[in-house]
Amino acid sequence: MGLVKKHNSGFGGRGHLFDEREESKRMATVNLFGSEAITSEETKPFTKCNFVPAKQYSKLNAAAEIEINDIPKAARLEIPNRSTLARIKGRINISVIVRGRYLQEETVGERKLHLYVEGSAEEDILLFHSELEHEIRHIINNS
């Protein structure tokens, strides 16, 4: 199963067991929010995850917009593909919609290319965002 660490909660001593998946999710969250762990250009995120209010008619509780307009061209052309998004989503319970269009400069009344992501929890969206960053780096390194 992998490395499992015990984290004592202080409430009755039962504690909580963290496995590698939870640790990687926690580290992804730490890296997304700009802790001192990000020091080099290699680990600098290409995208920013902006949480927005979820639509009233949606059954999902969390929503975010991730702008992909300004990422490198090879990744910008690959990420919006349905098969690429399906591979990134994996087993995460989220919905992803590609919105906007590629704009080289700001245009009044038009939105830049971005992903609208809805999920049952903010953690799902953060996990998707970290997987997206990983996929962008993979595309750039292989092009």
Backbone as CSV, one residue per row, in Angstrom:
resi,resn,N_x,N_y,N_z,CA_x,CA_y,CA_z,C_x,C_y,C_z
1,MET,0.826,-1.190,0.000,0.000,0.000,0.000,0.861,1.239,0.000
2,GLY,1.977,1.234,0.611,2.836,2.398,0.598,3.056,2.946,1.982
3,LEU,3.693,4.067,2.006,4.035,4.715,3.257,2.791,5.269,3.939
4,VAL,2.609,4.934,5.198,1.475,5.439,5.969,2.029,6.059,7.241
5,LYS,1.642,7.338,7.495,2.083,8.026,8.700,0.880,8.297,9.579
6,LYS,1.078,8.193,10.892,-0.006,8.475,11.817,0.067,9.936,12.247
7,HIS,-1.071,10.585,12.200,-1.182,11.975,12.611,-2.140,12.013,13.799
8,ASN,-1.657,12.378,14.966,-2.499,12.436,16.159,-3.301,13.712,16.160
9,SER,-4.599,13.578,16.351,-5.482,14.736,16.289,-5.604,15.447,17.630
10,GLY,-5.293,14.783,18.718,-5.425,15.412,20.018,-6.822,15.301,20.602
11,PHE,-7.727,14.632,19.904,-9.093,14.470,20.378,-9.349,12.997,20.658
12,GLY,-8.892,12.511,21.774,-9.124,11.130,22.139,-8.029,10.190,21.689
13,GLY,-7.022,10.683,20.964,-5.876,9.880,20.613,-6.046,8.901,19.472
14,ARG,-7.216,8.863,18.814,-7.387,7.919,17.710,-6.535,8.325,16.519
15,GLY,-6.456,9.591,16.252,-5.607,10.075,15.164,-6.189,9.774,13.793
16,HIS,-5.428,10.120,12.789,-5.820,9.921,11.406,-4.606,9.414,10.653
17,LEU,-4.790,8.440,9.776,-3.679,7.906,9.003,-3.601,8.612,7.652
18,PHE,-2.429,9.181,7.334,-2.197,9.810,6.043,-1.467,8.816,5.154
19,ASP,-1.960,8.591,3.961,-1.217,7.756,3.030,-0.546,8.654,1.988
20,GLU,0.127,8.056,1.023,0.876,8.824,0.029,-0.031,9.723,-0.801
21,ARG,-1.244,9.270,-1.126,-2.162,10.064,-1.943,-2.564,11.358,-1.216
22,GLU,-2.900,11.222,0.068,-3.263,12.417,0.836,-2.077,13.367,0.965
23,GLU,-0.892,12.803,1.145,0.303,13.637,1.267,0.580,14.378,-0.034
24,SER,0.409,13.704,-1.192,0.641,14.378,-2.464,-0.411,15.451,-2.706
25,LYS,-1.662,15.209,-2.277,-2.715,16.216,-2.414,-2.388,17.435,-1.536
26,ARG,-1.895,17.174,-0.311,-1.538,18.263,0.585,-0.381,19.076,0.003
27,MET,0.616,18.388,-0.548,1.762,19.085,-1.126,1.342,19.892,-2.353
28,ALA,0.410,19.361,-3.138,-0.089,20.104,-4.296,-0.775,21.376,-3.834
29,THR,-1.551,21.285,-2.764,-2.219,22.466,-2.223,-1.200,23.466,-1.698
30,VAL,-0.175,22.983,-1.016,0.872,23.872,-0.505,1.558,24.569,-1.659
31,ASN,1.902,23.828,-2.719,2.588,24.418,-3.858,1.720,25.414,-4.609
32,LEU,0.403,25.158,-4.689,-0.486,26.056,-5.413,-0.598,27.416,-4.746
33,PHE,-0.507,27.440,-3.439,-0.711,28.687,-2.741,0.574,29.407,-2.400
34,GLY,1.656,29.074,-3.088,2.866,29.878,-3.037,3.658,29.822,-1.760
35,SER,3.824,28.654,-1.185,4.678,28.578,-0.006,6.128,28.676,-0.439
36,GLU,7.026,28.688,0.528,8.432,28.791,0.207,8.960,27.549,-0.513
37,ALA,8.142,26.509,-0.659,8.563,25.318,-1.388,8.786,25.622,-2.866
38,ILE,8.113,26.641,-3.399,8.297,27.012,-4.796,9.438,28.016,-4.865
39,THR,10.567,27.577,-5.393,11.718,28.465,-5.452,12.280,28.603,-6.854
40,SER,12.128,27.592,-7.691,12.728,27.657,-9.014,11.665,27.882,-10.072
41,GLU,12.119,28.271,-11.266,11.200,28.481,-12.378,10.554,27.160,-12.809
42,GLU,11.238,26.034,-12.595,10.692,24.739,-12.985,9.427,24.394,-12.225
43,THR,9.316,24.806,-10.977,8.148,24.466,-10.173,7.114,25.585,-10.130
44,LYS,7.368,26.686,-10.816,6.405,27.784,-10.849,5.165,27.334,-11.628
45,PRO,3.966,27.522,-11.068,2.755,27.067,-11.758,2.498,27.862,-13.038
46,PHE,1.971,27.181,-14.049,1.624,27.820,-15.310,0.250,28.468,-15.234
47,THR,-0.617,27.939,-14.388,-1.994,28.413,-14.309,-2.340,28.804,-12.877
48,LYS,-3.420,29.543,-12.749,-3.914,29.936,-11.436,-5.361,29.476,-11.317
49,CYS,-5.697,28.929,-10.173,-7.038,28.413,-9.920,-7.827,29.465,-9.144
50,ASN,-8.814,30.082,-9.793,-9.641,31.107,-9.153,-11.004,30.513,-8.821
51,PHE,-11.284,30.367,-7.532,-12.577,29.820,-7.122,-13.658,30.861,-7.341
52,VAL,-14.802,30.409,-7.871,-15.955,31.260,-8.142,-17.178,30.601,-7.520
53,PRO,-18.251,31.342,-7.313,-19.466,30.711,-6.769,-20.016,29.668,-7.742
54,ALA,-20.452,28.537,-7.220,-21.041,27.488,-8.058,-22.396,27.960,-8.562
55,LYS,-22.771,27.484,-9.736,-24.070,27.840,-10.312,-25.192,27.307,-9.423
56,GLN,-26.277,28.066,-9.322,-27.384,27.674,-8.449,-28.034,26.373,-8.883
57,TYR,-28.074,26.128,-10.186,-28.731,24.926,-10.686,-27.827,23.691,-10.624
58,SER,-26.581,23.877,-10.265,-25.625,22.771,-10.239,-25.758,21.952,-8.961
59,LYS,-25.555,20.645,-9.079,-25.562,19.764,-7.914,-24.187,19.724,-7.245
60,LEU,-23.191,20.308,-7.902,-21.834,20.317,-7.369,-21.614,21.576,-6.543
61,ASN,-20.810,21.472,-5.490,-20.699,22.540,-4.502,-19.597,23.557,-4.759
62,ALA,-18.579,23.208,-5.531,-17.432,24.095,-5.717,-17.201,24.324,-7.206
63,ALA,-16.726,25.528,-7.541,-16.433,25.852,-8.938,-15.199,26.742,-8.995
64,ALA,-14.478,26.641,-10.106,-13.278,27.451,-10.296,-13.060,27.681,-11.778
65,GLU,-12.317,28.738,-12.074,-11.893,29.012,-13.438,-10.372,28.946,-13.472
66,ILE,-9.848,28.194,-14.431,-8.404,28.053,-14.586,-8.054,28.581,-15.968
67,GLU,-7.353,29.702,-16.009,-7.013,30.332,-17.285,-5.869,29.575,-17.946
68,ILE,-6.076,29.193,-19.211,-5.041,28.480,-19.962,-4.611,29.272,-21.197
69,ASN,-5.034,30.509,-21.301,-4.726,31.336,-22.465,-3.228,31.601,-22.600
70,ASP,-2.537,31.773,-21.491,-1.147,32.209,-21.531,-0.127,31.102,-21.314
71,ILE,-0.565,29.842,-21.312,0.401,28.752,-21.182,1.090,28.549,-22.531
72,PRO,2.237,27.858,-22.568,2.936,27.645,-23.840,2.038,27.011,-24.907
73,LYS,2.315,27.340,-26.170,1.443,26.967,-27.285,1.185,25.468,-27.389
74,ALA,2.221,24.645,-27.243,2.033,23.194,-27.368,1.000,22.693,-26.368
75,ALA,1.078,23.170,-25.138,0.121,22.758,-24.105,-1.245,23.389,-24.346
76,ARG,-1.267,24.631,-24.800,-2.537,25.321,-25.038,-3.360,24.625,-26.122
77,LEU,-2.684,24.030,-27.105,-3.394,23.320,-28.165,-3.839,21.927,-27.718
78,GLU,-3.096,21.306,-26.799,-3.378,19.938,-26.374,-4.400,19.854,-25.235
79,ILE,-4.324,20.748,-24.271,-5.162,20.670,-23.053,-6.664,20.691,-23.353
80,PRO,-7.188,21.544,-24.252,-8.649,21.561,-24.462,-9.227,20.315,-25.127
81,ASN,-8.390,19.412,-25.648,-8.912,18.198,-26.283,-9.654,17.339,-25.271
82,ARG,-10.748,16.756,-25.714,-11.600,15.942,-24.839,-10.823,14.765,-24.239
83,SER,-10.018,14.098,-25.064,-9.278,12.930,-24.567,-8.232,13.341,-23.536
84,THR,-7.589,14.481,-23.734,-6.594,14.959,-22.768,-7.263,15.310,-21.449
85,LEU,-8.390,16.024,-21.507,-9.110,16.382,-20.275,-9.608,15.137,-19.553
86,ALA,-10.076,14.143,-20.308,-10.550,12.908,-19.679,-9.404,12.195,-18.969
87,ARG,-8.219,12.187,-19.584,-7.064,11.543,-18.964,-6.648,12.294,-17.697
88,ILE,-6.695,13.627,-17.718,-6.310,14.425,-16.549,-7.315,14.229,-15.420
89,LYS,-8.601,14.228,-15.772,-9.637,14.068,-14.745,-9.521,12.740,-14.037
90,GLY,-9.216,11.705,-14.787,-9.095,10.374,-14.186,-10.342,9.993,-13.428
91,ARG,-10.177,9.726,-12.131,-11.307,9.317,-11.297,-11.779,10.439,-10.373
92,ILE,-11.388,11.652,-10.645,-11.813,12.792,-9.823,-13.248,13.148,-10.214
93,ASN,-14.096,13.365,-9.240,-15.508,13.665,-9.488,-15.683,15.149,-9.795
94,ILE,-15.380,15.535,-11.043,-15.516,16.926,-11.457,-16.078,17.000,-12.871
95,SER,-16.509,18.192,-13.236,-16.972,18.487,-14.581,-16.111,19.622,-15.123
96,VAL,-15.642,19.501,-16.365,-14.764,20.512,-16.955,-15.364,20.995,-18.269
97,ILE,-15.442,22.323,-18.422,-15.938,22.938,-19.648,-14.875,23.917,-20.134
98,VAL,-14.545,23.850,-21.431,-13.603,24.798,-22.023,-14.408,26.019,-22.463
99,ARG,-13.992,27.183,-22.018,-14.706,28.423,-22.344,-13.740,29.474,-22.864
100,GLY,-14.289,30.484,-23.542,-13.487,31.585,-24.063,-12.765,31.183,-25.336
101,ARG,-11.874,32.053,-25.767,-11.060,31.746,-26.939,-9.684,32.355,-26.758
102,TYR,-8.716,31.864,-27.538,-7.353,32.352,-27.397,-7.286,33.810,-27.836
103,LEU,-6.762,34.657,-26.972,-6.579,36.075,-27.265,-5.122,36.442,-27.002
104,GLN,-4.478,37.072,-27.978,-3.093,37.489,-27.772,-3.015,38.695,-26.851
105,GLU,-4.048,39.523,-26.865,-4.097,40.671,-25.966,-5.534,40.877,-25.504
106,GLU,-5.692,41.628,-24.426,-7.025,41.867,-23.860,-7.938,42.520,-24.898
107,THR,-9.150,41.988,-25.018,-10.158,42.548,-25.902,-11.408,42.786,-25.078
108,VAL,-12.000,43.953,-25.240,-13.199,44.288,-24.475,-14.342,43.365,-24.883
109,GLY,-15.007,42.787,-23.901,-16.171,41.947,-24.139,-15.875,40.492,-24.447
110,GLU,-14.606,40.102,-24.519,-14.271,38.709,-24.790,-13.467,38.138,-23.639
111,ARG,-13.694,36.877,-23.336,-12.972,36.194,-22.270,-11.820,35.402,-22.851
112,LYS,-10.716,35.381,-22.124,-9.579,34.570,-22.529,-9.928,33.092,-22.368
113,LEU,-9.170,32.242,-23.062,-9.364,30.803,-22.993,-9.157,30.313,-21.557
114,HIS,-10.141,29.588,-21.017,-10.044,29.087,-19.649,-10.889,27.826,-19.488
115,LEU,-10.643,27.126,-18.407,-11.418,25.946,-18.054,-12.336,26.305,-16.901
116,TYR,-13.620,25.978,-17.029,-14.567,26.140,-15.927,-14.723,24.760,-15.308
117,VAL,-14.355,24.641,-14.038,-14.319,23.347,-13.359,-15.305,23.362,-12.201
118,GLU,-16.179,22.347,-12.144,-17.100,22.182,-11.021,-16.808,20.845,-10.359
119,GLY,-16.852,20.834,-9.033,-16.604,19.603,-8.296,-17.416,19.562,-7.030
120,SER,-17.433,18.406,-6.401,-18.199,18.255,-5.170,-17.504,18.929,-3.991
121,ALA,-16.180,19.153,-4.101,-15.426,19.814,-3.036,-14.248,20.563,-3.644
122,GLU,-13.776,21.583,-2.924,-12.631,22.349,-3.397,-11.395,21.475,-3.536
123,GLU,-11.277,20.449,-2.690,-10.125,19.552,-2.758,-10.063,18.832,-4.097
124,ASP,-11.227,18.466,-4.654,-11.256,17.813,-5.963,-10.731,18.752,-7.043
125,ILE,-11.115,20.010,-6.949,-10.661,20.991,-7.940,-9.161,21.231,-7.801
126,LEU,-8.672,21.324,-6.568,-7.231,21.497,-6.361,-6.438,20.293,-6.863
127,LEU,-6.989,19.107,-6.668,-6.337,17.902,-7.170,-6.299,17.916,-8.700
128,PHE,-7.409,18.303,-9.332,-7.440,18.429,-10.791,-6.416,19.460,-11.251
129,HIS,-6.332,20.581,-10.548,-5.387,21.633,-10.921,-3.952,21.133,-10.851
130,SER,-3.621,20.374,-9.831,-2.256,19.851,-9.739,-1.988,18.835,-10.849
131,GLU,-2.981,18.018,-11.206,-2.832,17.081,-12.323,-2.685,17.835,-13.643
132,LEU,-3.412,18.929,-13.789,-3.307,19.767,-14.985,-1.901,20.348,-15.111
133,GLU,-1.367,20.855,-14.019,0.004,21.393,-14.024,1.003,20.308,-14.418
134,HIS,0.811,19.113,-13.868,1.699,17.996,-14.199,1.618,17.686,-15.700
135,GLU,0.409,17.659,-16.253,0.219,17.370,-17.682,0.837,18.463,-18.551
136,ILE,0.713,19.718,-18.155,1.325,20.820,-18.914,2.832,20.640,-18.954
137,ARG,3.437,20.334,-17.813,4.893,20.111,-17.774,5.290,18.919,-18.650
138,HIS,4.484,17.867,-18.624,4.763,16.689,-19.443,4.715,17.038,-20.942
139,ILE,3.716,17.784,-21.359,3.588,18.188,-22.758,4.766,19.069,-23.178
140,ILE,5.128,20.012,-22.336,6.226,20.925,-22.668,7.557,20.165,-22.757
141,ASN,7.793,19.257,-21.819,9.049,18.499,-21.832,9.163,17.562,-23.020
142,ASN,8.026,17.089,-23.550,8.059,16.154,-24.665,7.913,16.838,-26.018
143,SER,7.770,18.148,-26.057,7.638,18.821,-27.353,8.929,19.430,-27.814
